[in-house]
Amino acid sequence: MKGFGKNSGLLLWEHAALLWGVIWFVLSSTQALCASLDGAAIMAEVFSRHTDYPYVFEAQTLILTDAQGHRETRKLRRFLRIEPDHTTKLLWVLDHPEEVKGVMVKIIRAPGQKAREELFLPALSRGFSPGWGKASQGLMGTEFSPEEFMKAPGDLIYERKKDQVIKRVPYFIVQARSRGLKEDLRIHFIRKDIFFITRTDFYTLDGRLIKRMTRHDLKRADKQMWQAGMVLMENIQTGSRTLIKTDRRIFSRDYVPECLFTRNWTDLGDYLFNTRKPNSRSGGSKIIGNEDDGMRGAAPKWDGGPAPQTETQ
């Protein structure tokens, strides 16, 4: 065949050698770049890749397991809204089982300020401060504390430790401690290939392991952004565990309207549970909202239906 003489073969070998040279150069450059990053730079890359969208709705399953292996399952909705001034607003709404239905937790944190927490109990028909300020106090009976959902990059001081390879996967190891808080010390395990934190160990200052948080079922959400479908928090001291499983995730302003954080608790309960003006539409799980808000599907409600995949709107 024409074109496959000695010169052509030599040319192919030259191209192959050039290609391998480029690959080697890229890998070497990447390794050199990784080696030069300090703890703060690594965490800056983590936050830049995986920062939440400004409007996120999630339908979640919460599984609580005590040291004896007894399990309790709850269904809830989570609303996240990040304002242009970087104020973070979170709202959890419990839907199941019946004895906790209607319980709501709201946390709002403005940049440079402490988080404002409020718990609403339907039996009392009012909200109050639950006193979850310390990292050792669990949110809604879970092993998670509010700060694990609200920590900002500037809250912590980072120090890179020796890298590790676990099950053939290379990790950055970064120690983080709070500014001005002596009780808060943690170690992040960050996958080098995607700069994603898959494990965080929480320690006391004298080196005792308190809790361990691991992220599972990783999925690409957008380009370099990854998110976990399940998050497990294990209390090493008590043996209890909390698993949060995201059944549905939607990125949309319409699903997290401002009224969720401005209404009084009674009106908010009416809005979320449609006690005054129900309106539904089908398609997988039902999405229910009030027509008078001018925003269809603004307050999604879990109804036990199948959980569709992540959506972006």
N, C-alpha and C positions, 0 to 999 in steps of 0.2 A: 504494500500500500504506500502511496505517495505521502510524503511528509513525516515519515517515521524512520528516517535514517539516523546515522550516528549523531549528526548535528542536532536533530530534533530531540533525541534522547538526552543529550547533554544539556539542552535548553530546559527540558523538563526538570532535570536534577537541579539546575541552577535556580529555577523558580521555587522548587520545593525547599531548597536550602534557604532561600530568601524568606519564604513564608515562615519556616521554623525560627529563623532569626528574629523576625518581627514578633512572633508569639513569645519567644524567650525574653525579648526586650520588654514587652508589655508586662509579662509576669514578674520580671525582675523589678520593673518600675513600681508595680503595684505592691510588691513585697517591701520595697524600700520605703514607699509612702506609708504603708501600715506600720512599719517599724518606727517611723518618725512621729507618729501621732501620740499625743499625750492623752490623759484621761478626759480632759475637757473637750479636746478636739473630737475624740471618738463619740462622746455623748452628744456633741453638737451635730454630728452627722446622723446619729440615731434620731434625734428630734426633727432634723430637717427632712428626713425621709418618711417618718412615721407619725408626724403630728396629725391629730384628728382633723377631719373636715369640720367646718364651722357649724354644720347642722347634721346630727346623726340621731336616728331613731333605731332602737334595738328591742326586739322581743326576746326575752331571756328565760332560761330555766335555771333555777338556783337549787343546788342539792347540798344539804347540810348533813354531815356524818359525824357522830360523836365517837368517843374513844371505844365504846362498846359495839360500834358498828351500826347503831340505829340511824336510819336515814329519814330526812324530811325534805320533801320536794315542794318548791314554790314556783309560781309563774309570775313574771313581772315585766313591766315595760320600762325602758330607760331612754330618757331624752337628754341630749347634750346640745348645748348652744354656746358658741364662742363669739362674743361681740367684737366689733371692729377695734375697740380699745383693749382687747384681749381679756376682758372679764369672762370667766368660765362659769357656766350655769348648768347644773345637773339636777334632774328630777327622776326619782324612782317611784313607780306605782305598782303596788302588789295587787294581783288579780285572783290568785289561787294559792292555798285553799280558802274556803269561805270564811274561816275565823280570822284571817288576816286581810281579807279583801278590803280595799279602800285605804289601807295604810300607805302613807306617802312620805317621802324624804326629799327635801330640797336643800341643795348646797350651792352657794354662790360665792365666788372668790374674785375680787378685783386685784389687778397687779399690785404687788407690794403690800397687800393687806392679808389679814387672817380670813380664813373661810367662815362664812356665816351658815350655820346648820340649823335646820328646823324639821321637826318630826310632827306629822299629823296623824292622830288616832281618831277614827270615826266614832268610837264610843265616847270620847270626850268632846267631839265636835270643835276641836281647836288645835292649834299648833303650839309647840313649845321647843325650847332648846334642849336637845338630848344629852349634851355634854360628852360628845365623842372627840374631844380635842386631842387626846393623847393617842399615840400610835398603838398602845396596848389595848385600847377599847374597840370592840368590834362594831361594825355598821350593821344594824338590823339583825343582830344575833349571828353574824357571819364572822369569819376570821379576817376579813378585810377592814381596814380603818379608812376613814374619809381621805386622809392625806395620800393614800395610795392611788386615789383617783384624781387628786387635785394638785399634785406636786408640779411646780414649774421648774424649768431648767436652772434658773438662777438661785433656787432654794438650796442647792447642794454643792458641795465641794468635791471634785472628782480627782482620783489618783489611779493611774494605771498600774496594775500588778502584772505578774508574769503570765504570758499567754498559756492557754491549755488546749489540748486536743482531746475531745471526749467522743468516743465511738467514731473515730476517724473524721470528726468535724472540728475545724479550728475555731477557737473562741478568743476574743478579747476578754480580759478580766479587769473590771473597773470597780474600785472601791468608792462608795459615795457616803458622805456624812452631811448632816444638816448644819447650817450656819447657826451657831448659838444654841443648838440643842444637843446635849451630851448623850442622850439615850438612843440616838438614831444612827445606826451604822449598818450599811448593807453592801453586798457584793453582787455586781451584775455580770452575768455570762452572756456575751454578745456574739452572735454568729458573724464571722468575718465576711462571709459572702454577701449578706444582705443587711448588715448592721442592725440586727433585730435582737432585742433582749428576750431570750427564751427562759431564763431562770434568774431569780433574785433571792439571795439568802439574807436574812435579817439577823443581826447579832447584837448582843449587849457589848458594852465597852470592854468587859473582861473576857470576851471571846466566846460566850455561850450562844449557840444557835437557837433562835427563838422561833422563827417561821421560815418557810420556803415557798416561794411562788413560782410556778412553772406555767408556760404558755404552750398550747398544743393546737393541732389542726390548723397550721399556718396556711393562709391563702393570700395570693397577690390581689390587692385592692386597686392599685393604679401605678403603672410604671415601676418605680422603686419602692412603693409603699406596700407593706405587708400587714396583715392583721390576724389575730388568733381567734379561732372559733371557740376555744375553751381555755379557761384560766383556772388553775387549781392553786389554792392556798392551804398549806399544811401547817398546823400549829404543832411544833416539835415537842413543846412542853406538855400539852394536854392530850395530844393524839387525835384531836378533832380536825376535820377538813371541810373546806367549802369549795364547791365546783360551780363556776358560772359558765353556762353554755349558751352561746348566742344562736338562737334559732332563726332569726331574721335580722338583717341589717339594711337600712335604707339611708342614703345620703340625700337629704332634701330639706330645703327651707320650709316647705309646706307641712312637713311632719313635725317640726319643732317651732311653732309660732311663739311670738313674744308673750302672748297672753298666758301661757303656761307658767310664767314666772311673775306675772303682775296681778293675777286674779287672787281674791281671797280664797281660803281653803274650801269653803262651802261651794262657791261658784265653780272652783276648779274641779271638785268632786263631781258636780253635776255635768260639767263639760266632758270629763274623762270617762264617766260611766253612763252618760246619756240618760240620766234619770228624767230629763224634761222633754227632750226632743230627739228620739233615736232616728238614725238614718244609716242604712247599711248598703254596701255594695259587695259583690262576691268576686272571687278570683283567688284561689288558694285560701289563706286565712282572710277573714273578713276585716275590712278597714272601715271603722265607724267614726263619723264626726258630726258636728252640729251644723246645720245649714246656716244658722244665723251668724256664724263666724265668717262666712264667705270663703271658707277654706276646706274643701272636701278632703277627707282623710287626714285632717290636722291632728286628730287625737286617736291614733290607731289603737284598737282594742284586741287583745288576744282572745280567741274563742275556742281554742283547742284544735283548730284545723291544721292542715299540713304546713310546714315551714318552707317557703320558697327560698331561693338563693339570694345572695347579696345583690342589692339593686342600687343604682345611682340615678337620681332625678335632678 
